[in-house]
Amino acid sequence: MVHYNKIPPLLEEIMAWEKEITQKVPYLETPTGYFLQFDLMDNGGYRSSPADTIMFAGTGMDGIHFSFLMDFGSVTDLSLAPIIRVDPMDFGNCAKIVAKNIRDFFTLHFSAHEELLLNDFESKVNYLNYLKEQEGDDEEENEYFDKKKWQRQKSEVRDKAMQQFGFQPILDGYAYMQEVRRARRNELIVTTSDGLGITVRGTPVDCLNRPVPHPWHMKEIPDRKVERLKSYITTAEQAGLFGFIRDCQFQGVDDYEVIKAICDKLISLGLPLEAKRLAHCMDISSLN
């Protein structure tokens, strides 16, 4: 059985630091701008929240959250896990890789690339233009909101975090993110509809005999053909099965018998937490 139940030290340190300074920046809802947490059972709870993830940051907006991607047990040290953004309302584009690891995630954030973490931009020019528009957006101040005070406290937190945790600024956040996504694509042994794919970390793709994807790869999964789907789940090779799970979540396949069969298979593979998370976000009340 794979174990990955230890909170990354950096996340634990930032959560503790945030509690220490929160009274010093009362104009900010949270010093980091996120609602930080660590719960092994919580992948975000949406049907588009991959079963092999652990949510660590919520935004409080439209269900958007950030999670560790564990690649179905391939990652055991969460400090090294890729970070994804899940936006449940961005249908067809819900999950995106945003950082190589938790340290890079917070470095991007405190390097003033919050908007890049939250949104996708077609080009670097579009991103830079967006930032300029944001700078020029002088929201009219009123008795309820002092924008200058908000910006000042936000800048103070950023400077403190960079110094406290030794973050080295990432100047070109757009180029960084494009490189991380390119590297991810090059690691994939099976592609999936959500773009995350399946990978075996640390193993060069060129040295692998690429596994066979599931029979409905990049097609609509026939969710009414329950027995056929269950038969596949029972006999599937791991890479094909994991790709099938990603595609089921992407397409919203939620037949009880199908999800139950997937959960049973995951448990048999030594991945009980993935099974429980999938059952939870797909509203399967029992794994018995």
C-alpha angles and dihedrals in degrees: 000000000000117000123201103150101129120106111233109256092233093056091047091050093049092049090052092045091050091057090051096053102033093097090054093059103039093160091068119079088219125358093237095040090240136091099238123205144148121214120150091212097051117088092159097279098244122120088242092054104104114242092229095061138090117210115226104165134038124190100202088233124110092326093294111161142165124230145179111252110217099180094227096302099325090111116058099161107066090199086072098041119117114249121232134190116222117199107181092190095055094083114206091013103056104132127049135168108239106167141016092233144342094277093054090046093058091040089057091047095050091042086068095258095123092124091052090055091050101041143036120233126198093224143359089255090056090050094050091046089052091053091051091051090051092051091051094047100103101186109206109257120229140169091283101049132038104188095186091054091048092050092047094053091044090053091049091054091048093053093046092050094049090052098039096052101029095241114175110216117255101218100184102044094167093056090046093054094046090053093049091052092046091051090050092052090052091055097053121115093178126025122219135198093250092058095239095099128180123287140173103220118227094017117106110236092224090064094056133086096229110242123238112260121226117285094258095049109159089356135095112282109233096232093179091062091076099162092051091050092047090050090054093047092053095053102029124127112239100253092048091046093050090050089049090053092052091049092047090055092045092051095040096242102173108160106147095227093049095048091044090052090050091049092050090050092049090051090051089053092054095258104117096149091055088051093051093047091049091048091050098049092043092049096245102153100196138030095192 
